[in-house]
Amino acid sequence: MTPHLAQVLAKGPLFQQLPPKLCQCLISKAQPRSYGRGAVICLQGEQARTLKLVLDGWVKLYRLSGSGEEAVLATLQAADSFDEVAALQGGISQASAEAVSPCTVLHLDLQAICACERAKEHLQAAVLHMASHHLDGMMAQVEGLKVQTGAQRLTRYLIDLYEAEGGAIEFELPFEKVILAGKLGMKPESLSRAFARLKPVGVSSSHRLVSIRDMSKLRAYAEATAA
Amino acid sequence: MTPHLAQVLAKGPLFQQLPPKLCQCLISKAQPRSYGRGAVICLQGEQARTLKLVLDGWVKLYRLSGSGEEAVLATLQAADSFDEVAALQGGISQASAEAVSPCTVLHLDLQAICACERAKEHLQAAVLHMASHHLDGMMAQVEGLKVQTGAQRLTRYLIDLYEAEGGAIEFELPFEKVILAGKLGMKPESLSRAFARLKPVGVSSSHRLVSIRDMSKLRAYAEATAA
């Protein structure tokens, strides 16, 4: 890992919770692994062994229902992490993870604790912070799934993406539409209908390319349909 | 609080994580409060101050969306707790809580730590355990909302309730159908349709009374629709 990348990561929510020395120590022992698109990173129900921290690319967290249907829980990018609690306590992964683009994931062994002072205590606090952060994210997602329509969830997602992209009016979706549909809790055909519903407010899309003609119109739509 | 109740509670997931002495100490300082149906227990966005542990009755955890629509996140009963992380760290409640039946809730102040040995460390581990437990529950809920139909979620709920009731074929729903609809992520009219869909497999309901004529038929339906 380059010193630059380590620096970037240290600003992420996990390492921000740790003293710099413990941070450096963990990173120095960590194993970065590269995955091709579609590669399995870990499987629900198996020993987690490590905390996984995404360095680049996109990762899909998902669960398989009893019927074998896939429920996308989250899409993760650089500085996002998962399996924190399981890695700390020696438990199993609560979801499977798959690379949806070529990606690099840093594997951190939380049980091989070094001689850093009060390392266990600091790690526990950091893991609690992350668990609380994930819990809040999942609660927000349950809220969205229960009270918003698919078109409203898509609108929210596009506004967030627009802001993350620094206000570009044309951008590429970070992953395929079938994954976006799963993430937003829709069938692919419902996602197509949701995109069609946004056409009158200036959103058009072709494959992964999306353009937003008038952001204020899209925001107005978001507010009007929420009201 | 009666010694019996304290004993029952000590078997719940929170206190199981704590040494008996710390358990007793926390319980001795805790404040039980009674709430009438519809009373507010705490509000999303306000200082949490305490960990809340349900002693009896039913509590609804919910969020209000931007449009003022209510998303029920969970329904809680005796031995269930919430606001653990916020109480430990002095943060805000991530959801509102309301009594949906008359209920008693024990308020535990995690910051007024007694002289018990390594109290903070034990509390942190217990809170992490609970956060992880809630996270898993929310992930399971996201999974259900994304891959199951309303009728499938209702079927799963009825099977769980049947088992919790010790196999009774006729029982009362613990709260009103409008709350059940919110919990399962449906509009009340969709819940009525879901109940109607279960009629051919022997489920009938009138107000809060539900009867299941043939449990094996309902289980078969659950499996057939999941396949």
Interface residues (C-beta under 8 A of the other chain):
Chain A: R63 S65 G66 S67 E69 E70 A71 V72 L73 V85 L88 Q89 Q94 A95 E121 Q124 A125 V127 L128 A131 S132 H134 L135 D136 M138 M139 A140 Q141 V142 E143 L145 K146 V147 Q148 G182 G185 A226 A227
Chain B: R63 S65 G66 S67 E69 E70 A71 V72 L73 V85 L88 Q89 Q94 A95 E121 Q124 A125 V127 L128 A131 S132 H134 L135 D136 M138 M139 A140 Q141 V142 E143 G144 L145 K146 V147 Q148 G182 G185 A226 A227
